[in-house]
Amino acid sequence: MSWRALPDLAIQGRDQGCLFQDNLPHNCNIERPGTERSGALPYALPGGTMAGRPFWSGQLRISLVSFGIQLFPATSSTSEISFHQIDRKTLQRVHHLNVIDGDKPVENSEIVKGYEYSKGKYVVVEPDEVKKLRLETQRSIDVAQFVDASEIPPYLFEKPYFVVPDPKGGSIEAFAVVRTAMLEANKIAIGEVAFGGREHLIAIAPATEKNSRGLMAYTLRYAEELRASKDYFGSIPEHAVDKKQLALANDLIRAQSAAFHLQDFKDDYEAALRELIEAKRTKSPLPVEESKPRAKVISLMDALKQSVSGSGHESKNRKPSTSRSGKNGPTLVKSRKRSRKAA
């Protein structure tokens, strides 16, 4: 895998990490959306571009070289549809009370964080105690090593961030030199950073967008977060591959190969959900999915032949089918996009 193939564009995502967590430690260098002081201006990036508040600010250290950087989320959850819990009869919002056993209410000022070390037994952790931990990685990212992108398997990557020089720290010179050196060496930096109540393994590399002068950072999963693949793949039996079937499969892959354009793929589920909500709001007929004829189960060889010849081939710009294979063999799928009509 080439690092250049990794995304370095802002993506409409589903998750903002600890930005939306309610249990942030007081020393987390993060601003929640909507919590900025009234009248606060966006941060000015080098070159005059305006952006929101940085997700994290600190130093990037490589041996004796150190310069200020800022991390900004490269994903956005603005398109996500959120629901509230309401009463079916009155359509009023449902509120939850803070109570303990016996339905005794508890004041907000009396609610603290506790870790359950044994069944029903807790140790209380105060915000000031967390604040005093002062991990070095809360204020800096120390580069432990540089590696080739091919050494990091894709399943390690979590969330992407834009990395820019701190506009107040006179960091542009060092930032530009280090970025250019990493680009020429085709290496990525590995370090650790603390935010959101935990420490993260992080990879940093030059952004590869045309005319981009920034860096990209990706949080990575630690080894203990991963399950052993042998527990899942170990039971798959060996199977001899038929050469004719393999040749047809190679032909099919070549026929379906195309340049990847992220903008060609849209969230159809969200679009359908918005369509449903709008129909209910306006008291219009509800959209329903058109029934499709039952897919014909055929042999693998026939499915490959028909796919290569074009009878089962769809536009390259369509999303892959989500239809499942039949119990007794492959399923020849003739429609890839669902069709909805009003009920």
C-alpha positions in Angstrom: 0.0 0.0 0.0 1.3 3.4 -0.9 0.9 6.3 1.5 0.0 8.4 -1.4 -3.1 6.4 -1.8 -4.4 7.4 1.6 -7.1 10.1 1.8 -6.0 13.6 2.6 -9.3 15.4 1.8 -11.9 16.5 4.2 -14.5 13.7 4.4 -18.1 13.8 5.5 -17.8 11.3 8.3 -19.7 9.7 11.1 -17.5 10.3 14.1 -15.5 13.2 15.6 -13.8 11.1 18.2 -13.7 12.7 21.7 -15.2 15.9 20.4 -18.6 14.6 21.3 -17.7 12.7 24.5 -19.1 14.1 27.8 -16.3 12.7 29.9 -13.4 14.8 28.6 -10.7 15.4 31.2 -10.2 19.0 32.1 -6.7 19.1 30.6 -7.8 17.8 27.2 -6.6 20.4 24.6 -10.0 20.2 22.8 -12.8 22.6 22.2 -16.3 21.1 21.8 -18.3 22.4 18.8 -20.6 25.2 20.1 -18.7 25.8 23.3 -16.5 28.6 22.0 -16.8 31.9 23.7 -19.4 34.3 22.2 -17.8 36.4 19.5 -14.7 34.1 19.3 -13.1 34.3 15.8 -11.9 31.3 13.8 -8.2 30.6 13.8 -6.2 32.1 11.1 -4.0 29.5 9.3 -0.7 30.4 7.5 -1.6 32.2 4.3 -4.7 33.8 5.8 -7.1 30.9 5.5 -9.7 30.8 8.3 -10.5 27.6 10.2 -12.3 26.5 13.3 -10.5 26.0 16.6 -7.7 23.4 16.6 -8.5 19.9 17.9 -5.1 19.8 19.5 -2.1 22.2 19.8 1.4 21.3 20.8 5.0 20.6 19.6 6.2 18.1 17.0 9.6 16.9 18.1 12.1 15.0 16.0 15.3 14.6 18.1 16.4 18.2 18.9 14.1 19.7 16.2 10.9 21.0 17.7 8.2 23.2 16.3 4.5 24.1 17.0 1.7 22.4 15.2 -2.1 22.3 15.3 -4.4 19.4 14.5 -7.8 19.9 12.9 -10.3 17.1 12.3 -10.4 16.0 8.6 -13.9 14.6 8.9 -17.3 16.2 9.6 -20.5 14.9 11.1 -22.7 17.8 9.9 -24.6 15.6 7.5 -25.6 13.0 10.1 -29.2 12.8 11.0 -29.9 12.7 14.7 -33.0 11.7 16.5 -34.5 12.7 19.9 -36.5 10.5 22.3 -40.0 11.7 22.4 -43.4 10.6 23.8 -45.5 8.9 21.1 -48.7 10.5 22.3 -47.7 14.1 23.0 -44.6 14.3 20.9 -42.8 16.0 23.8 -39.1 15.4 24.5 -38.3 12.7 27.0 -35.9 13.9 29.8 -33.8 11.6 32.0 -33.3 12.2 35.7 -30.1 11.5 37.6 -31.2 9.0 40.3 -29.7 6.3 42.4 -31.3 3.1 43.8 -34.7 3.9 45.2 -35.3 6.7 42.6 -33.5 9.2 44.9 -32.5 12.2 42.8 -28.8 13.3 42.7 -27.7 16.8 42.2 -25.3 17.5 39.3 -22.7 18.8 41.7 -22.7 15.5 43.5 -22.1 13.3 40.4 -18.4 12.2 40.0 -16.6 9.7 37.9 -15.9 6.3 39.3 -14.0 3.2 38.1 -15.5 -0.2 38.9 -12.5 -2.3 40.0 -14.8 -5.1 41.4 -18.5 -5.8 41.2 -20.3 -2.9 42.9 -17.0 -1.4 44.1 -15.7 1.9 42.8 -12.8 4.2 43.2 -13.6 7.9 42.6 -11.4 9.9 40.2 -11.6 13.7 40.5 -11.1 16.0 37.5 -8.2 17.7 39.3 -6.4 14.4 39.8 -6.7 13.7 36.1 -5.4 17.2 35.4 -2.3 16.6 37.5 -1.3 13.5 35.5 0.3 15.9 32.9 1.4 13.3 30.3 4.1 14.7 28.1 2.1 13.6 25.1 -0.6 16.0 26.0 1.6 18.9 24.9 3.9 17.3 22.3 4.2 14.5 19.7 7.7 12.9 20.0 8.6 11.1 16.8 9.8 7.7 17.8 10.8 6.6 14.3 10.2 6.9 10.5 8.8 4.0 8.5 7.7 3.1 5.0 4.0 3.3 4.4 3.9 -0.3 3.3 4.8 -1.3 6.9 1.5 -0.1 8.3 -1.5 -2.3 7.3 -4.7 -0.4 6.4 -6.7 -1.9 9.4 -4.6 0.1 11.8 -5.8 3.5 10.6 -8.6 5.2 12.6 -9.3 9.0 12.2 -7.6 11.5 9.9 -6.5 15.0 10.9 -5.1 18.0 9.1 -1.7 19.2 10.5 -0.6 22.8 10.1 2.2 24.9 11.6 1.2 27.0 14.6 0.7 30.5 13.2 1.9 32.0 16.5 5.0 30.0 16.9 7.2 30.9 14.0 7.1 27.2 12.9 6.7 27.5 9.2 10.4 27.2 8.3 10.9 24.0 10.3 7.5 22.7 9.2 8.4 23.2 5.5 11.8 21.6 5.8 10.6 18.5 7.7 7.6 18.0 5.3 9.8 18.3 2.2 12.4 15.8 3.7 9.6 13.3 4.5 8.2 13.7 1.0 11.5 13.1 -0.7 12.3 10.1 1.6 8.7 8.7 1.2 8.6 8.1 4.9 6.0 8.6 7.6 6.6 9.6 11.2 5.3 7.5 14.1 4.7 9.0 17.5 2.1 9.2 20.4 -0.3 11.9 21.4 -2.7 12.3 24.3 -6.2 13.7 23.9 -9.8 12.6 24.6 -8.9 10.9 27.9 -6.3 8.5 26.4 -3.0 8.2 24.6 -3.0 7.5 20.8 -0.5 6.0 18.4 -0.3 8.5 15.5 1.2 8.5 12.0 2.1 11.7 10.3 3.0 12.2 6.6 2.9 14.9 3.9 -0.5 15.6 2.4 -0.4 14.5 -1.3 -3.1 16.8 -2.7 -1.9 18.9 -5.6 -0.3 22.1 -4.3 -0.8 21.1 -0.7 1.8 22.3 1.8 0.4 20.5 4.8 0.7 17.3 6.7 -1.8 14.6 7.5 -2.1 12.7 10.8 -3.9 9.4 11.4 -4.5 7.9 14.8 -3.6 4.2 14.7 -4.8 1.2 16.7 -2.5 -0.4 19.3 -1.7 -4.1 19.0 -3.9 -4.9 22.0 -6.9 -3.4 20.3 -6.8 -5.9 17.4 -8.3 -9.3 17.3 -6.2 -12.3 16.1 -7.0 -12.9 12.4 -6.3 -16.6 12.8 -9.4 -16.9 15.0 -11.5 -16.1 12.0 -9.4 -17.1 9.0 -8.0 -20.3 10.5 -11.1 -22.3 9.8 -11.2 -21.4 6.1 -10.3 -24.6 4.3 -7.8 -24.7 1.4 -9.5 -24.9 -1.9 -7.9 -25.6 -5.3 -8.6 -22.8 -7.8 -9.8 -23.7 -11.2 -7.6 -22.1 -13.8 -10.5 -21.3 -16.2 -12.5 -19.7 -13.4 -9.4 -17.7 -12.3 -8.9 -16.4 -15.8 -12.5 -15.3 -16.0 -12.3 -13.7 -12.6 -9.2 -11.8 -13.7 -11.0 -10.6 -16.8 -13.9 -9.5 -14.7 -11.7 -7.5 -12.4 -10.0 -5.8 -15.3 -13.4 -4.9 -16.8 -14.6 -3.5 -13.5 -11.4 -1.5 -12.8 -11.6 2.3 -12.8 -10.0 5.3 -11.2 -11.4 5.9 -7.7 -13.3 9.2 -7.3 -14.7 9.6 -3.8 -17.4 12.0 -5.0 -19.0 9.3 -7.0 -20.1 7.5 -3.9 -23.0 8.8 -1.8 -24.7 7.7 1.4 -27.9 6.2 0.0 -29.2 5.3 3.4 -29.1 8.8 4.6 -30.8 10.1 1.5 -33.6 7.5 1.9 -33.9 8.5 5.6 -34.2 12.2 4.7 -36.8 11.3 2.0 -38.8 9.4 4.6 -38.6 12.3 7.1 -39.7 14.8 4.5 -42.6 12.7 3.4 -43.8 12.3 7.0 -43.4 16.0 7.7 -45.4 17.0 4.7 -47.9 14.1 5.1 -47.0 12.8 1.6 -47.1 9.2 0.5 -44.2 7.3 2.1 -41.5 6.1 -0.2 -41.2 2.3 -0.5 -38.6 0.1 -2.1 -39.7 -1.5 -5.3 -39.9 -5.3 -5.1 -37.2 -7.0 -7.2 -37.5 -10.4 -8.8 -35.8 -13.2 -6.9 -32.2 -13.5 -8.1 -31.4 -16.6 -10.1 -28.8 -18.9 -8.5 -26.4 -20.2 -11.1 -23.0 -21.9 -11.2 -19.9 -19.9 -10.5 -18.6 -20.5 -14.1 -21.8 -19.3 -15.6 -21.9 -16.2 -13.4 -18.3 -15.4 -14.4 -19.0 -15.9 -18.1 -22.1 -13.8 -18.1 -20.5 -11.1 -16.0 -17.5 -10.9 -18.4 -19.7 -10.9 -21.5 -21.7 -8.0 -20.1 -25.0 -9.6 -19.3 -24.4 -9.2 -15.6 -22.2 -6.1 -15.9 -23.3 -2.7 -14.6 -21.9 0.7 -14.9 -18.4 1.2 -13.3 -19.7 4.2 -11.5 -22.3 2.2 -9.6 -21.8 1.0 -6.0 -21.1 -2.7 -5.5 -24.1 -4.8 -4.9 -25.1 -5.5 -1.3 -27.0 -8.7 -2.3 -25.9 -11.9 -0.7 -25.0 -15.1 -2.4 -27.5 -17.9 -2.5 -27.1 -20.9 -0.3 -26.3 -23.3 -3.2 -24.1 -21.1 -5.3 -23.4 -17.6 -6.6 -26.3 -15.3 -7.3 -26.4 -13.4 -10.6 -27.4 -9.9 -9.6 -29.0 -7.7 -12.3 -29.8 -4.6 -10.3 -27.3 -2.7 -8.1 -29.2 0.4 -7.1 -32.4 0.2 -5.1 -35.4 2.0 -6.6 -38.0 3.8 -4.4 -41.4 5.0 -5.2 -44.2 6.6 -3.2 -46.6 4.2 -1.5 
